């Protein structure tokens, strides 16, 4: 079998191995068996040999934390994104868009790597990091003490904070945080992120309604099924443009939340990301990408 493995082209091995780290070990063999059958049936005609190769790849692919060296060796930068947070990241009809998607592609190109996007969610973002499912994450991710304790952040590329969104007819009713903290007020949140964390920390009396999909959560306000939402000011701006019924009811912000690239604790990777990002900040790229995304 060793001779036949040696005969495999680099492209054939790469086709199976590149996306492998994005999956948990239990999913790897089931996910890539069909691809192995398709790509390797000539080089490895015996199904047992293809299975042995997959088991070997599953064993070696998790030998350490993600690193710039490993990304360069594979030619791929695995980029996690939630796909539910416009204007930063939005998945729709099988396509990703948003300012952070464009920024991520710029990063991969600067590093000479292929951008491979890995889906994540706010509840699973940090577990996915711990499980070695991505190299960097860009999705309008706020720097928080909890996240910083387990990961590295890049230089911040956007500064903002939490604010309040409600129907415009109730602008005066919800122009302070204290007015939200009432048993008669229904505050809707998306699970797992800093929006929910702020609400559960600061609103002990309000009715908290968890809506699972951040892409449709603002319809809960429009339809009158919820009264208010606490979210980042940039999202409030975008959604008030998309939904004329909705307004940002708090002129300022309730907190500060800088956004940055999240990554494993790899000093070489952080240095490379920061060097790239510093150049982009000086050129005004993050701000221009965000303005473009807000306009759509």
C-alpha positions in Angstrom: 0.0 0.0 0.0 2.9 2.4 0.7 3.9 2.3 -2.9 0.4 3.1 -4.0 0.2 6.0 -1.5 3.5 7.3 -2.8 1.9 7.3 -6.3 -1.0 9.5 -5.3 -0.8 13.0 -6.8 -0.6 15.9 -4.5 -3.8 17.3 -5.9 -5.7 14.1 -5.0 -4.5 14.0 -1.4 -5.1 17.7 -1.1 -8.7 17.4 -2.3 -9.6 15.2 0.6 -7.3 16.7 3.3 -7.8 20.4 2.9 -11.3 20.7 4.4 -10.7 18.0 6.9 -9.8 20.1 9.9 -13.2 21.9 9.7 -14.9 18.7 10.8 -15.0 16.9 14.1 -13.1 13.6 14.0 -16.3 11.5 14.2 -17.6 13.2 11.1 -14.4 13.0 9.0 -14.5 9.5 7.6 -18.2 9.5 6.8 -18.0 12.9 5.1 -15.0 12.1 2.9 -15.5 8.5 2.0 -17.5 9.3 -1.1 -14.8 11.8 -2.2 -12.1 9.2 -1.7 -14.0 6.7 -3.8 -14.4 9.3 -6.5 -10.8 10.6 -6.6 -8.7 7.6 -5.5 -10.4 4.6 -7.1 -7.6 4.2 -9.6 -4.6 4.9 -7.3 -6.2 2.8 -4.5 -8.6 0.4 -6.1 -9.2 -1.5 -2.9 -11.9 0.0 -0.6 -9.9 -1.2 2.4 -6.9 0.8 1.3 -9.0 3.9 0.8 -10.5 3.4 4.3 -7.0 3.0 5.8 -5.9 6.3 4.2 -8.9 8.1 5.6 -8.3 6.7 9.0 -4.6 7.9 8.8 -5.7 11.4 7.7 -8.2 11.6 10.5 -5.5 10.7 13.0 -2.8 13.1 11.8 -4.9 16.1 11.0 -5.4 17.0 14.7 -1.7 16.9 15.8 -1.7 20.5 17.1 -3.4 23.9 17.2 -3.9 25.8 14.0 -0.8 27.8 13.0 0.4 30.0 10.2 3.0 27.3 9.3 0.3 24.6 9.0 -2.0 26.9 6.9 0.9 27.7 4.6 1.7 24.0 4.3 -1.8 23.1 3.3 -2.3 26.2 1.1 -5.6 26.9 2.9 -6.9 29.4 5.4 -9.9 28.1 7.2 -12.2 31.0 8.0 -15.1 30.6 10.4 -18.2 32.9 10.0 -21.7 32.8 11.3 -23.4 34.0 8.2 -26.2 35.6 10.2 -24.9 39.1 11.0 -25.3 41.7 8.3 -23.5 43.9 7.4 -20.5 41.8 8.4 -21.4 38.3 7.3 -24.6 37.0 5.7 -25.3 33.5 4.2 -28.1 33.6 1.7 -28.9 31.1 -1.2 -25.6 29.3 -0.7 -23.6 32.6 -1.0 -21.7 34.5 1.6 -21.6 38.3 1.5 -20.7 41.1 3.9 -17.7 43.3 4.8 -16.0 40.6 6.9 -16.3 38.1 4.0 -14.5 40.5 1.7 -12.0 41.3 4.5 -11.3 37.6 5.0 -10.7 37.0 1.3 -8.2 39.9 1.4 -6.4 38.3 4.3 -6.2 34.9 2.6 -4.9 36.5 -0.6 -2.3 38.5 1.3 -1.0 35.3 2.9 -1.0 33.5 -0.4 -3.7 31.0 0.8 -7.0 29.8 -0.5 -9.9 31.0 1.6 -12.2 28.2 2.8 -15.2 29.3 4.8 -16.3 27.2 7.7 -19.8 27.7 9.2 -20.0 28.4 12.9 -22.6 29.9 15.2 -22.5 32.3 18.2 -23.2 29.4 20.7 -20.5 27.2 19.1 -17.9 29.8 18.1 -15.5 29.1 21.1 -16.1 25.3 21.1 -15.3 25.3 17.4 -12.1 27.1 18.2 -11.2 24.6 20.9 -12.0 21.8 18.5 -9.6 23.1 15.9 -12.2 23.7 13.2 -10.8 27.0 11.9 -7.7 29.2 11.7 -9.3 32.6 11.9 -12.9 33.8 12.5 -14.4 37.0 11.0 -18.1 37.7 11.5 -18.4 41.0 13.4 -16.9 39.3 16.4 -16.6 41.6 19.5 -13.6 41.4 21.8 -14.8 40.1 25.2 -12.7 39.1 28.3 -14.1 35.5 28.1 -13.1 35.1 24.4 -9.7 36.8 25.0 -8.9 34.3 27.8 -9.1 31.4 25.3 -8.0 33.0 22.1 -6.0 35.7 20.4 -7.6 38.8 18.9 -6.1 40.9 16.1 -6.0 44.7 16.2 -9.5 46.0 16.3 -10.9 47.1 13.0 -14.3 48.5 14.1 -15.4 50.3 17.3 -19.0 50.5 18.4 -21.4 49.3 21.1 -24.8 48.0 22.1 -27.9 50.1 21.4 -31.7 49.6 21.4 -33.9 48.9 18.4 -37.7 49.1 18.6 -40.6 50.1 16.4 -40.5 53.8 15.6 -43.9 54.3 17.1 -42.3 53.3 20.5 -39.2 55.4 20.2 -39.8 57.4 23.3 -40.9 54.4 25.3 -37.5 52.7 24.9 -34.9 55.4 24.8 -33.2 54.2 28.0 -32.0 50.8 29.2 -34.0 51.2 32.4 -37.2 51.2 30.4 -36.4 47.8 28.9 -36.1 46.2 32.4 -39.8 45.8 33.0 -41.9 42.6 33.2 -44.2 44.0 30.6 -41.4 44.4 28.0 -40.5 41.6 25.6 -36.8 41.8 24.7 -35.8 39.5 21.8 -32.3 38.1 21.6 -30.3 35.8 19.3 -28.6 33.0 21.3 -25.0 32.7 22.3 -23.4 36.0 21.5 -22.8 39.3 23.2 -26.3 40.5 22.6 -27.7 37.8 24.8 -24.9 38.2 27.3 -25.7 41.9 27.7 -29.4 41.3 28.1 -29.1 38.6 30.7 -26.5 40.6 32.7 -28.4 43.8 32.7 -32.1 43.0 32.3 -33.3 40.9 35.2 -37.0 41.8 35.0 -37.8 41.9 31.3 -39.3 39.0 29.3 -36.4 37.6 27.4 -37.4 35.9 24.1 -34.7 33.8 22.4 -35.1 33.8 18.6 -32.8 31.2 17.0 -32.1 32.9 13.6 -30.4 36.3 13.7 -31.3 36.7 10.0 -35.0 36.9 10.8 -35.0 38.3 14.3 -36.0 41.8 13.3 -39.2 40.5 11.8 -40.2 39.7 15.4 -40.2 43.4 16.1 -41.9 44.4 12.9 -44.7 41.9 13.5 -45.2 43.0 17.1 -44.2 39.7 18.6 -41.4 41.4 20.5 -40.9 45.0 21.8 -37.2 45.7 21.6 -33.8 44.3 20.8 -30.3 45.2 22.1 -27.7 44.9 19.4 -24.6 46.5 18.0 -25.1 50.0 16.7 -23.9 49.1 13.2 -26.5 46.4 12.9 -29.2 48.8 14.3 -28.3 51.2 11.5 -28.5 48.6 8.8 -31.8 47.1 10.0 -33.5 50.5 10.4 -32.6 51.2 6.8 -34.1 47.8 5.7 -37.2 48.1 7.9 -38.7 51.6 7.9 -40.9 50.5 10.8 -37.8 50.1 13.1 -35.7 52.8 14.7 -32.6 53.0 16.9 -34.3 54.4 20.0 -31.1 55.1 22.0 -28.9 57.9 20.6 -25.8 56.6 22.2 -24.5 53.2 23.2 -24.9 51.0 26.3 -21.4 49.6 26.1 -18.3 49.5 24.0 -17.5 46.6 21.7 -14.5 46.6 19.4 -14.5 44.0 16.7 -11.5 42.1 15.6 -10.3 38.8 14.0 -10.5 35.9 16.4 -7.8 33.2 16.2 -6.1 30.4 18.2 -3.2 31.3 20.4 -0.6 31.2 17.7 1.9 34.1 17.9 3.1 33.7 14.3 -0.5 33.8 13.0 -1.4 36.8 15.1 1.7 38.7 14.0 0.9 38.0 10.3 -2.8 39.0 10.7 -1.9 42.2 12.6 0.7 43.2 10.0 -1.8 42.7 7.2 -4.6 44.5 9.1 -2.5 47.4 10.0 -1.9 48.0 6.3 -5.6 47.7 5.6 -6.5 50.1 8.4 -4.0 52.7 7.0 -5.6 52.3 3.6 -9.1 52.5 5.0 -10.2 49.2 3.7 -12.3 47.9 6.6 -14.3 51.1 6.8 -14.9 51.3 3.1 -16.0 47.6 3.0 -18.4 48.3 5.8 -19.9 51.4 4.1 -20.4 49.3 0.9 -22.1 46.6 2.9 -24.4 49.1 4.7 -25.5 50.5 1.3 -26.9 47.1 0.2 
